[in-house]
């Protein structure tokens, strides 16, 4: 990422107030030819979770110019990617915790044991 996204952060001005956003992940889609970004401003969604926003952007542009996602298929793609990243991170954290606690490898599912 360029300097404008130093430390995976960027700032935007909203109503005269600077809002610092953290970039959660970026993705280039060969299918659409677009670059996508998932980010948060750490505000809360109605359910109490952190708000996550998705947009397209030009990683080579001089300025940060986020463009709202245009299609339902793009929304689905980004939500699925975000969910997969969360699942992968949770699995990794559990594995690291088990290793730190000396529990070793995660037990295999019953179906795998039967084979």
C-alpha positions as CSV (number, residue, x, y, z in Angstrom):
1,X,0.0,0.0,0.0
2,X,1.1,3.5,-0.6
3,X,2.1,6.2,1.9
4,X,-1.5,7.5,2.0
5,X,-2.4,4.3,3.8
6,X,0.6,4.3,6.2
7,X,0.2,1.8,9.0
8,X,-3.1,0.5,7.4
9,X,-4.8,3.7,8.4
10,X,-6.3,6.7,6.6
11,X,-8.2,9.8,7.6
12,X,-11.3,11.4,6.2
13,X,-13.0,14.7,7.1
14,X,-16.6,14.3,8.0
15,X,-18.5,17.4,9.1
16,X,-15.3,19.2,9.8
17,X,-14.1,16.4,12.0
18,X,-11.1,14.1,11.2
19,X,-12.1,10.4,11.4
20,X,-9.2,7.9,11.4
21,X,-10.1,4.6,9.8
22,X,-8.3,1.3,10.0
23,X,-8.0,-0.8,6.9
24,X,-9.1,-4.4,7.7
25,X,-8.1,-5.9,4.3
26,X,-7.8,-5.0,0.6
27,X,-8.5,-7.2,-2.3
28,X,-8.0,-7.0,-6.1
29,X,-10.7,-8.9,-8.1
30,X,-9.6,-10.3,-11.4
31,X,-13.3,-10.9,-12.2
32,X,-14.3,-7.2,-11.8
33,X,-10.9,-5.6,-12.4
34,X,-11.5,-3.5,-9.3
35,X,-9.6,-3.0,-6.0
36,X,-11.7,-3.3,-2.8
37,X,-11.1,-2.2,0.7
38,X,-12.8,-3.2,4.0
39,X,-12.3,-0.6,6.8
40,X,-13.7,0.5,10.1
41,X,-14.0,3.9,11.8
42,X,-14.6,2.1,15.1
43,X,-18.2,3.4,15.3
44,X,-20.8,0.9,16.5
45,X,-23.4,-0.8,14.3
46,X,-27.0,-1.0,15.7
47,X,-26.3,-4.5,17.1
48,X,-23.3,-3.2,19.1
49,X,-20.6,-4.6,16.8
50,X,-17.9,-2.5,15.1
51,X,-19.1,-0.9,11.9
52,X,-17.3,-2.3,8.8
53,X,-17.5,-0.5,5.5
54,X,-16.6,-1.7,2.0
55,X,-15.6,0.4,-1.0
56,X,-13.6,0.3,-4.2
57,X,-10.5,2.5,-4.6
58,X,-7.6,3.1,-6.9
59,X,-4.4,2.1,-5.1
60,X,-2.3,4.2,-7.5
61,X,-4.3,7.4,-7.1
62,X,-2.7,10.5,-5.5
63,X,-5.6,10.9,-3.0
64,X,-7.9,8.6,-1.2
65,X,-11.0,8.3,-3.3
66,X,-13.4,5.7,-2.0
67,X,-16.3,4.7,-4.2
68,X,-19.3,2.8,-2.8
69,X,-19.7,-0.7,-4.0
70,X,-22.2,-0.8,-6.9
71,X,-23.6,-4.4,-7.1
72,X,-25.1,-7.0,-4.8
73,X,-22.5,-9.5,-6.1
74,X,-19.7,-7.2,-4.9
75,X,-21.3,-6.9,-1.5
76,X,-21.6,-10.6,-1.2
77,X,-18.0,-11.2,-2.3
78,X,-16.7,-8.7,0.3
79,X,-18.9,-10.0,3.2
80,X,-17.9,-13.6,2.4
81,X,-14.2,-12.6,2.4
82,X,-14.6,-10.8,5.7
83,X,-16.3,-13.8,7.3
84,X,-13.6,-16.2,6.0
85,X,-10.9,-13.9,7.3
86,X,-12.6,-13.8,10.7
87,X,-13.0,-17.6,10.8
88,X,-9.3,-18.2,9.8
89,X,-8.2,-15.7,12.4
90,X,-10.3,-17.4,15.1
91,X,-8.9,-20.8,14.2
92,X,-5.3,-19.5,14.3
93,X,-5.9,-17.9,17.7
94,X,-7.4,-21.2,19.1
95,X,-4.4,-23.1,17.7
96,X,-1.9,-20.7,19.2
97,X,-3.7,-20.8,22.6
98,X,-3.7,-24.6,22.6
99,X,0.0,-24.7,21.7
100,X,0.8,-22.2,24.5
101,X,-1.2,-24.3,26.9
102,X,0.5,-27.5,25.8
103,X,-2.7,-29.0,24.4
104,X,-1.1,-29.7,21.0
105,X,-3.1,-30.4,17.8
106,X,-6.8,-29.8,17.5
107,X,-8.7,-33.1,17.8
108,X,-10.0,-34.5,14.4
109,X,-13.7,-34.5,13.7
110,X,-15.5,-37.8,14.3
111,X,-15.9,-38.4,10.6
112,X,-12.2,-38.1,10.1
113,X,-11.4,-40.5,12.9
114,X,-13.7,-43.2,11.4
115,X,-11.7,-43.2,8.1
